[in-house]
Amino acid sequence: MASSSSRLALVLSAAMAMAVALHLGPASAEYYLVGDSAGWTLNYTIGWPENKTFKVDDFLVFRYPRGEYTVTEVDSQTFRECYRQGNAVHEWTSGNDTVRLDSPGRRWFFSSLDDHCDMGLKLFVDVVGSAPPAQHPLPPAQAPAPVTTTPPPNTTGRPVPQTQSPAAASPLPSDKSSAAALDHYYKVDGAVARAAALAGAVVVALLI
């Protein structure tokens, strides 16, 4: 019973931990404000991504005056040529855009308005896979409970004879004690027989 209760407690704890993890999202996710205090503007520094490690499930946050810039995700060729009419993958224009890095690989962004890309308002990031989860030691295996055997119940109503070891057995009687016991047995047996005969005679006499 205790073992079943322990298993149930472990299952409930694991379910609660999973629910919290799903609610909070990836524990290792980081949010990067692109350009830091300069934001996504013409004051943006091209070297901003240096010394940063972008992982799957991290986020890029683009902040800029709405209507004056865009966040346009493009392919590598469009990025190199700053071609504003090229192959746009996505485009954001809210002024406060959060872009999730949902897969490993390189991603390219620029502002598609005017000559912003030619003026340096562009960004590419290399996304690496998620960090492996922390390894937790497994709990030690529990020793099996000792097995106890119970003798079958006595259904006859008679006491169960106790088995004696040979060392505890009664000693055999000597020849003299055996002879005395037999003589006593015959004397008692004869007295009983005589008493029975006398009782029978009395009963017969009463019936007559």
N, C-alpha and C positions, 0 to 999 in steps of 0.2 A: 504493500500500500504506500509506504514511504517512497519507494522507488518511482511509482506512478505519479505521485505528487511532485517529485523533483523534476520529472520529465515535463509535466504540464507547466511548471513554473518556467523552465528553460524555453519552451515553445512560446509562451506568452511574452517573455522578455525579448526574444528575437523578433516577434511580430511588432512590438512597440518600437524597437530600434529601427526596423525597416520603415515603419510609418513616419517616424521623425526624419529619417534620411530623405525620404521621398518629398516630405514637406519643405525641408530646408534646401534641397537641391544638392549639387555636387559640393562636397566639403572643401575641395581644393581649388574651386573656381576663384579667379581673380578678375577684378575690373580695372582696366587701364584707361585713364583719361588721356586721349590722344592729344599730344602737344603740351600736356600738363597745363600750366596756368595760361599759356598763349592760346590754347584751344586749337580748333580746326579753322585757322585763318591764314592769311598771308604771312603772319609772323611765325607760323609753324616752322620748326627746325627739322630738316630732313633727317638728321642723325638721331631723332628721338627714339626709334626702336632699338638702338644699340644697347647691348648689355641687358636685354630683357628676354625672358624665355616665355613664349606664348604656348599654352597647352590647350588641348581639346577641352571645351566647356568654359574656357575663359571668355571675357567680353571686352570689346573695344567700345569706348564711349566717345562719341563725336559731339562737341558743343561749339556752336557758331551762331551768328545772327541769321535768323531764318530769312530766306529769300536772297541772301547774299552769297551763299555757297551751297554746294550739294555734297553728298557722300555717294559716289558712284563706284560700284564694284565692277571691274572689267577683267578681261583676259590679259595674258602677258604681252601680246603684241600691241593691243590697244593702249596698254599702260606705257610701253616703251615709246610709242609714237605720239602719246598724248592726243589721240584722235577722239574728239568729242562726240563724233557720230559713230563710233565703233560699237563693238559688241558689249553692251552693258549687261551684266549679270543681275545686279540689283541697284536700286537708287533710293536714297533716303533724303528727305528735305525738311524734316521737322525742326531742325536746330538743336535737338537733343536726342541723338540717335544712339541706340545700343545694339551692337552687332555681336551675335554669338559666334564664336569660332567652334563650329560643330564637327569639324573633321580635320585630320592632319593634312599638311601640305602648305603651299604658298598661296597667299591671297593678295590681290592688288586693288587699291582704291585711289581715286583722285576726285577733285572738284571739277565738274564738267562745265562750269560757267566761265565765259570769257577766256582769258589765257592763264587761268589759275594753275593748270597742270604745268604749263611751260615755265611758270614762275616758281615752281617748286612745291606746290600744294598737292603732293601725292605721297602715297605710303604703300609699302608692301611688308607683309609679315610672314614668317615661317612658323607654322603651327606644328608642334610635336604631339605625340600621343600622350594620353593621360598618364599621370604617375601611378605606378602599381599600388594597390591597396596595402595598408599596413598588415603585416602578418601577426596574428595573435596565437599564442601557444594554445594547443588543445588541452582541455582539462584532463587530469590523470584518470585512467580507467579505474572504475570502482571494483574492488575485490568481490567475487560472488559470495552471497550469503551462505553460511554453513548449512549443510543439509542434515536435518534431523529426522530420524525414523521413529515412528510411534507404533508400539505393538498393537495388533488387532484387538478390539474389545472382546471381553469375555461374555458371550451370550448364553452360556449354559447355566449361569447362576452358581456354579461350583467354584470354590477357590482354586486358583491356578497353582499347581504344585511347584515349589521352588526346587530348582536343580542344584544339587550339592556337588561340589568337586570331590574327587576321590580322596583328597586329603582330609575333608571334613566329614566323610562317611563314618558311621558308628563302627567301632571295632567288633569283630566276630566274637560270639560267646565261646568260652572254653567248654571242654567236654563236661566238666562237673556242673557248671551252671546250666548247660543244656539239659542234662539229666534231671536236675532239680526242677527246672521249668516244666518238663514233660510230666514229672510226678505230680506237681501242683495242678497241672491242667487236668490230668485224669481224676485227681481227687475232687476237684471242683466240678468236673463234668459228671462224676458219679453222684455227688450230692445233689446236683440239679436234677438228675434223672430220678433220684429217689423222691425228691420233693414233688416232682411232676406226677409221679405215680401215686403218691399219697393224696395229692389234690384231686386226681382223677377218681380215686376211690371214694373220697368224700362227696364229690359231685354225684357219683352213681348212687351212693347211699341216700342222699337227699332225694334223688328222683324216685327211688323205690319207696 
